[in-house]
Amino acid sequence: MNTDIETIDEFLTRRGSDVEEAVRQAAALEIMPRFRRLAEHEIDEKSGPHDLVTDADRNAETYLTEALVKLLPHSVVVGEEAVHANPATYDALRGEAPVWIVDPVDGTRQFVHGDPGFCTLIALALDGVVLASWTYAPALDQLATAVKGQGAFLDGAPLRSGSPAPGQELEVATSHPYYTTDEQKHALLGLRTDGVRPRFCGSAGLEYLRIAEGRLDATAFSWEAAWDHAAGLLLVEEAGGAHLTLAGEPFRITGGNALPFTAARDEATARRVLGLLSGDA
């Protein structure tokens, strides 16, 4: 690997705290000063009224792009706003360089409406494998981290997702209808059954954190943008959870997944939700 350090593991040991500091600084400088203070000209639509972007998103991503590449030379960044401007940027996920996957404000809708349920998501991947992640909710003062094979943590305390109690009604956070195809809508209808309580999701990153904490049983999502899922899926994995696509395979950040897919507190719950989505339950 063409970097000025020996391995990604060494980098995370030596500079992991610097990544945390970069995330906190991006929020302190570019996000929180605009929280509940956004002017109308600082909010734009991308694909439609449910797909918003603000100056906080753009400026925080610029800050993080510069800071992260400086921390890990020869790495590249796949950020939500950069990909919107140039979709070819997404191809870096399939390249040979270490990739920072960045969602500067996950839950922009919540951010715009003054709801504290938003976060900044960062994942570090190599060869399509997510190796580390940071989920920072600045308005809630929470930072969750995970390193592959080393566990998941919230503000330094270990996270364990556990399993739902036998017979317990499953709470499942799902995609909003305007993010789904007719086929995906039909699949999601499978969750409207006894013993399952579906609800629409908020910030994807915070829904994954809730699974890792054991406060949410599963998700069922119909889109595969890596910046929404990479950080949270590693967090769930390292907390003891699992994720599966409709093909029965783990979600791939490089794309080509059979959708919808689920992440859950344990593999048994993931397979139960998958069965409902596929009509096999």
Secondary structure by P-SEA (a helix, b strand, c coil): cccccccaaaaaaccaaaaaaaaaaaaaccccccccccccccccccccccccccaaaaaaaaaaaaaaaaaccccccccaaaaaaccccccccccccbbbbbccccaaaaaaaccccbbbbbbbbccccccbbbbbbccccbbbbbccccccccccbbbbbcccccccbbbbbbcccccccaaaaaaaaccccccbbbbbbccaaaaaaaaaaccccbbbbccccccccaaaaaaaaaacccccccccccccccccccccccccccaaaaaaaaaaaaccc
